[in-house]
Amino acid sequence: MSGSSKYNVGFLLLIIVDLAAGVNSEFVKRITSNPKTVQKLAPLLPNFGLTSSDGKQSDEKNVSDTLISPAFQHALSSFCSAFPSGQLGPLVEQFEFGTDAVAAARSGNLEAFLTAIQKDADSKPQEGSTEVR
C-alpha cells in the first residue's frame, strides 16, 4: 500500500494514509480538467504558483501549481500524520463541520471524516441556486 504506514500501538493497529502520495500530475490533470472543480477549489487554496509576465494567472494554473507544490504536499502529509491521533478534532470543530465530521476527527477516522464532509457538502445548496432546504 503506497503512501501509508502501519504502527502497532498495543493491541491497536493504526494505518496512516498519506494522501499526498496520491496527489501526482495525473491526479492534478483530472482535477483541473473540470472547470467547476477548479472554480470551487481556487478560492480555498493558497497560491503557491508563480504569476505570468502580465501579473495574472489562470485559476486552473494556480490550482495545479498549488497541488503539486512541495509546501502543499508537506502540509497534506503532516495533516495525514496527525489525523489518526484524534488531536485535530478541536481544530476541525472550529471550521464548523457537521457533528459526524467532528466525531470522526476526534476518533482519528480519516475515511469517516472524508465521508462526513462530502455528505455535508452534498447537502448544501450550490452558490447561485434558488433551492431552499
N, C-alpha and C positions, 0 to 999 in steps of 0.2 A: 504494500500500500504506500505509494509515493506521497510525500508531503504529510506523513503522520508519524507520531512517536507513541510508543506504549510504555507505561510506567506501572509497576506493581506497587501499590500502597496498601500494605497489609493484605486483606482479602479482596481489595478493590482494584480492578484493573482500569486505569484511565487511558483512553486513546485520545491523543491530542492531534487534531487535524489542522494542518497548516493550509488555509485557503489560498494563501499567496502562491503556493506551488501550482495551483490551477489557473492563476491569472497570467497567462502567457500571450504571445502575439496572436495565436489563433482565437483564443477566448476574446481578446480585445477587439479583433476584427468582427466577431459575431455580435458583440455588444454595440459597437459603433456603427454597424450596418443598419440598425433600427433607429430612425430619427426620433421616434417617441421616447425611446430609452435614453438616448443622448440628451434630449430636452429635459428629461426628469433628473438625470444624473449631474449634468453640468453645474447647476447652482449648488449642489450638495458636496461637490468635491473641491479640495483646494487646487489651485492652479500651479502645477509643477512644471508646466510646459514653457517653452520659450516663445516669445511673440515673434511674429514675422516682421519684415523690414518696415511695413506700414504701421506697426504697433498693434495690429489686430490678429486674432487667430480664431479659427472656427471652433465651435463647441465640440465638434467631433474630434478635432486635433487635441484640444485641451483635455478631453476625457481620456483619449488614447494615451497621451503623454503622461497624464497623472497615474493611470492604472499601471503602466509599465515602469514608472519611476522607482528608483531604489528607496526613496523615502516612503512612498505609499506601500511598497512591498514589505518594508520593515515594520511599518505601523500595523499592517494587517497580520503579519506573523506574530507581533507582540500581543495583539488582541487575542489571537487564537491560542497563544500560550497561556495567557492569563484567564481566559474564559472558564476553563474547567474547574478552577478553584472556587467559583461562585462569588468571588470578591467583586466582580463587576456588576452584581445585582443592584446595589445602590446607585451606581452611575447610570445604568440602564433605566432605572426608575425616574431619574431626573429628566430623561428625554421624553417622558410621558408616553411610553409604550403601554400597551394593554397589560392587564394583570397576568395573562398567560405568558407574555414575553418576559415580564419581570420575574415571575416564578421560575421560568426556565433559566434565566440568567443567574438567579440566586442558587439554583441547583447545579449550574455548570453544564446544562444540557444544550449544546450548540444546535443540534438538529431541531429540538423542540422550540428553541428561540427563533431560529430562522423560519420555521413553520408558523409560529405565532405572529411574527412581524409581517410575513406575507399575507396572512389572514387579515390582519389589521389594515394593511394597505389595500387589499382587495375590497374591504368593506367600506372604505372611504369613497365618497363621490369624487370623480375626476374634476380637475380645475376646468372651469367653463361649463360644467354640467349643471343642468337645472333640476337634476334629480334631488328629491327630498327624502331623507331617511329618518 
